[in-house]
Amino acid sequence: MLDTLEMLEAIGSDASLRYASTVELTTVLERGKASEAFTAAVASGDASRLDEEFGYRKMYQPQATQSFCSSELS
């Protein structure tokens, strides 16, 4: 999993990877020996494939949110 996080960080910080086509990015991940789940997620465009690696946890919406009325800001 650590390698996947490092690869995600590298993709985010390198514009040529961040804007690469699916085929190009999949090729880079295969050469970099990325996990099968990560490579499959990129190739299919389905981020749920990463559940295999990171585990699935249902995320709930917050029950309360903070908002300010414009009159409170004055």
KOLMI-300189 format. One record per residue (C-alpha): x, y, z; residue in one letter. Coordinates in steps of 0.001 Angstrom, whole numbers, plus 524288, in hexadecimal, padded with zeros to 5 digits. Example, Ala and Ser with C-alpha at 12.3 -4.5 7.8 and 13.67 -1.06 7.14 Angstrom:
2
8300C,7EE6C,81E78,a;
83566,7FBDC,81BE4,s;
***
This chain:
74
80000,80000,80000,m;
80B1C,8096A,802F3,l;
81028,807F9,7F50E,d;
8029E,80B56,7EFE5,t;
8021B,8179D,7F82C,l;
80FA4,81B82,7F398,e;
80BB3,8193D,7E57C,m;
7FF4B,8214E,7E744,l;
80798,82C40,7ECF0,e;
810F5,82B7A,7E166,a;
805B3,82BF7,7D7B4,i;
7FFEA,837B0,7DEA9,g;
80CB0,83F37,7DEAF,s;
810BE,83C3F,7D0A0,d;
8085C,84303,7C667,a;
80C93,8399E,7BBA8,s;
8071D,82E52,7C3B0,l;
7FB65,835BE,7C8F1,r;
7F69C,838D6,7BB2D,y;
7FB50,82C48,7B4AD,a;
7F1C8,823E4,7AD1B,s;
7EC8F,81792,7B351,t;
7F533,80F2E,7AAAA,v;
80174,8170D,7ADD0,e;
7FEE0,81705,7BC64,l;
7FBBB,80881,7BC85,t;
80897,805D2,7B58E,t;
8100F,80E0D,7BF82,v;
80985,806C7,7CAC4,l;
80C8A,7F97C,7C4D8,e;
81AD9,7FD49,7C307,r;
81B2B,8027D,7D0F2,g;
81587,7F593,7D5C7,k;
8097C,7FBED,7DBAB,a;
7FFBD,7F314,7E265,s;
7F5CE,7EC03,7DA00,e;
7EAA4,7F337,7E0B9,a;
7F096,80094,7DDE4,f;
7F3B3,7FD3F,7CFCC,t;
7E5FE,7F7B9,7CDCA,a;
7DFE7,803F7,7D3B0,a;
7E75C,80CAA,7CA3E,v;
7E4D9,803F1,7BE71,a;
7D644,802EC,7C11E,s;
7D417,81093,7C698,g;
7CD52,80A4A,7D23A,d;
7D2F9,80EF2,7DF2C,a;
7CB1C,804BA,7E69A,s;
7D565,7FAE8,7E21A,r;
7DE4F,800F5,7EC61,l;
7D555,7FB5B,7F6D8,d;
7DD36,7EEC9,7F542,e;
7E959,7F5DB,7F9CE,e;
7E465,7FFEF,80367,f;
7D8AE,7F892,80871,g;
7CA99,7FCBB,80757,y;
7C49D,8058C,8118C,r;
7B76B,80BD3,80FF5,k;
7B8AE,81A70,811A9,m;
7AD3C,821DB,8176E,y;
7A952,82FE5,8150D,q;
7AB9B,838CA,820B5,p;
79F88,83B01,828DF,q;
7A2AC,8494C,82B1E,a;
7A926,85360,822A0,t;
7AE3E,860DB,8257D,q;
7A92B,86C3B,81DB1,s;
7A8E4,87AB3,82004,f;
79E8B,8847D,81C41,c;
7A3EC,890A6,815E2,s;
79E32,898C2,82109,s;
7A6AD,8913D,82AC3,e;
7B307,89530,8239D,l;
7B0F4,8A3E0,8254D,s;
***
